């Protein structure tokens, strides 16, 4: 038997294994295997190898963070930002179509968030209106819940407002003073960027015991930004909206109403006290 | 105390741009997410690095999104995996993680070492044990040169047919067949040699 015959036979054995032989080819090969045990043995070896490859090198699930970044590429109406900006796990708008898929992967999600959440230095939190209902508070609540689930409620972690402020200033178009509320029992823990109506807006994250409060600063003319001054409950989270001469504020928290009320009071007072030079 | 500094040019991240149109985005959402596991697995085998694999798949997804503005796709899987494979090639060439070997076409057929039937110790049990050593098997796969590696992964992990592999790798079907046969023969040989 020549090398070329051997070659041909091996190709046919592989093709048979891969279901690529037509009926006549299969028939011919079956006859050969019946007549020559060596060929049959070779076929069994190949099959064992193929099965072992499938067993020990299975298809792997893509990390959730990657899936989220891919989904974010086509989040409706959004500009596609380069990799850097789209890296944060909290940073992904999840289009409706993806949700079913996401649910299937809830477990993987928890794991990958844990891994990727801390690997990320900077990110944008995208909030998009699925169907034109422009309720900023609802979006910020979803944002808050997502950040909590991710275990990473901020993109820059610092209790130093002189660190958080320039970080936010570099990434947003709104420059607000960051209030030091540690003496009041609400230490600053970091900041992140939320996207509201496609505009990056600064969000400050404070802690109070085991709870978190996130304050998003918005232009006064932002849709739905101005509230009644009272505290609402959305999806089980408490939301306070207020404004001053320059900006509107939306605070979302898992604290109880009273604590949030105290926080808002402290923030408003502190804001008046802790005036800093603002950037032009 | 607070000022609003609205600067429209900063409203989007630097370098942000629109890459596609709504139709392309719609096609993208139908095609790409279901293939993400396949894409990631292929990229990971080709780059042999999970972080690189993510970069490769993201790059491939961007390319796919751009391409979908102008093309429609009949067979999404070989189409997207071809993009992933090319993105991996580009990535590897740029980052020089591993030499990208472009060996072989039909000549592979003649280069096949088919003496294995002769010199293989007829010890099927030992072979089977070797096959069940998953780590060794994975190392043996990883040591394949890229033309053989990509063919094997596309066939046994991604489940593409010979024709689809030929399409994805822009290679004649005959070459796909010989590469696959050779890849498997080399795997068997490596495992045997170590057994």
Contacts between the chains, C-beta under 8 A, distances in Angstrom:
chain1	res1	chain2	res2	distance
A	3	B	110	7.2
A	3	B	114	6.6
A	4	B	109	7.9
A	4	B	110	7.8
A	6	B	114	4.2
A	6	B	117	7.9
A	7	B	109	5.4
A	7	B	110	7.4
A	7	B	112	5.6
A	7	B	114	6.3
A	7	B	178	7.6
A	10	B	112	6.9
A	10	B	114	5.9
A	10	B	181	5.1
A	10	B	185	7.3
A	11	B	109	7.9
A	11	B	177	5.0
A	11	B	178	6.7
A	11	B	181	5.5
A	13	B	181	7.9
A	14	B	177	6.7
A	14	B	180	5.8
A	14	B	181	4.6
A	14	B	184	6.6
A	15	B	162	7.4
A	15	B	177	6.5
A	18	B	155	6.5
A	18	B	161	7.7
A	18	B	162	6.9
A	18	B	180	7.6
A	20	B	161	6.9
A	20	B	162	5.2
A	38	B	117	6.5
A	41	B	124	7.6
A	42	B	117	6.3
A	44	B	124	7.9
A	45	B	124	7.4
A	45	B	127	6.7
A	45	B	188	6.7
A	46	B	184	6.3
A	48	B	127	7.3
A	48	B	128	6.3
A	48	B	131	5.8
A	49	B	131	6.3
A	49	B	184	5.8
A	49	B	187	6.2
A	49	B	188	5.7
A	50	B	156	6.2
A	50	B	184	7.3
A	52	B	131	3.8
A	52	B	132	6.8
A	52	B	137	5.8
A	53	B	137	6.8
A	53	B	141	6.9
A	53	B	152	7.3
A	53	B	156	4.7
A	53	B	157	7.6
A	53	B	187	7.4
A	54	B	156	5.8
A	54	B	157	7.5
A	55	B	134	7.5
A	56	B	134	3.6
A	56	B	137	4.8
A	56	B	138	6.1
A	57	B	45	7.8
A	57	B	134	7.9
A	57	B	137	6.9
A	57	B	138	5.6
A	57	B	141	5.9
A	57	B	156	7.5
A	57	B	157	6.1
A	58	B	157	7.2
A	59	B	37	5.5
A	59	B	38	6.3
A	59	B	41	4.7
A	59	B	157	5.3
A	59	B	158	7.1
A	60	B	37	6.6
A	60	B	40	6.2
A	60	B	41	4.8
A	60	B	44	6.5
A	61	B	37	5.2
A	61	B	40	7.5
A	62	B	36	4.3
A	62	B	37	5.3
A	62	B	39	7.1
A	62	B	40	3.7
A	62	B	57	6.9
A	63	B	40	7.5
A	63	B	50	7.7
A	63	B	54	6.5
A	65	B	54	7.7
A	66	B	36	7.2
A	66	B	40	6.6
A	66	B	54	4.8
A	66	B	57	6.1
A	66	B	58	6.8
A	67	B	33	7.0
A	67	B	36	5.7
A	69	B	58	5.9
A	70	B	32	6.2
A	70	B	33	6.6
A	70	B	36	6.3
A	70	B	57	7.4
A	70	B	58	6.9
A	70	B	61	5.0
A	71	B	33	6.8
A	73	B	19	7.8
A	73	B	28	7.2
A	73	B	61	6.0
A	73	B	62	6.9
A	73	B	65	5.9
A	74	B	20	7.3
A	74	B	25	4.0
A	74	B	28	5.3
A	74	B	29	5.6
A	74	B	65	6.9
A	76	B	22	7.8
A	76	B	25	7.3
A	79	B	12	4.9
A	79	B	13	7.5
A	79	B	16	4.0
A	79	B	17	6.5
A	79	B	18	6.0
A	80	B	16	6.5
A	80	B	17	6.5
A	80	B	18	6.7
A	80	B	19	5.0
A	80	B	20	7.9
A	80	B	62	7.7
A	80	B	65	7.9
A	81	B	12	7.1
A	81	B	13	4.1
A	81	B	15	7.3
A	81	B	16	4.5
A	82	B	13	7.0
A	82	B	14	7.9
A	82	B	15	4.7
A	82	B	16	7.1
A	83	B	55	7.8
A	83	B	58	6.6
A	84	B	13	7.7
A	85	B	13	4.1
A	85	B	16	7.4
A	95	B	29	6.8
A	97	B	29	5.6
A	97	B	33	7.9
A	98	B	29	7.9
A	98	B	33	6.6
A	101	B	33	6.1
A	124	B	13	6.9
A	172	B	10	7.6
A	173	B	4	7.8
A	173	B	5	6.1
A	173	B	6	5.3
A	173	B	7	5.2
A	173	B	8	8.0
A	173	B	10	5.1
A	173	B	11	6.1
A	174	B	4	5.7
A	174	B	5	6.9
A	174	B	6	7.9
A	175	B	2	7.3
A	175	B	3	5.9
A	175	B	4	7.7
A	175	B	5	5.2
A	176	B	2	4.7
A	177	B	1	5.1
A	177	B	2	5.8
A	198	B	11	6.9
A	198	B	12	7.7
A	199	B	11	5.4
A	200	B	10	7.8
A	200	B	11	7.1
A	200	B	13	7.8
A	217	B	2	7.6
A	219	B	4	5.2
A	219	B	6	7.1
A	220	B	4	7.5
A	244	B	1	8.0
A	244	B	2	6.9
A	245	B	2	7.8
A	246	B	1	7.3
A	246	B	2	3.9
A	246	B	3	6.0
A	246	B	4	6.0
A	247	B	2	5.0
A	247	B	4	6.4
A	271	B	1	6.2
A	271	B	2	7.6
A	272	B	1	7.1
A	274	B	1	7.9
A	275	B	1	4.1
A	276	B	1	7.4
A	278	B	1	7.3
A	278	B	2	6.7
A	278	B	3	4.6
A	278	B	5	7.9
A	279	B	3	7.8
A	279	B	5	6.5
A	280	B	3	8.0
A	280	B	5	6.8
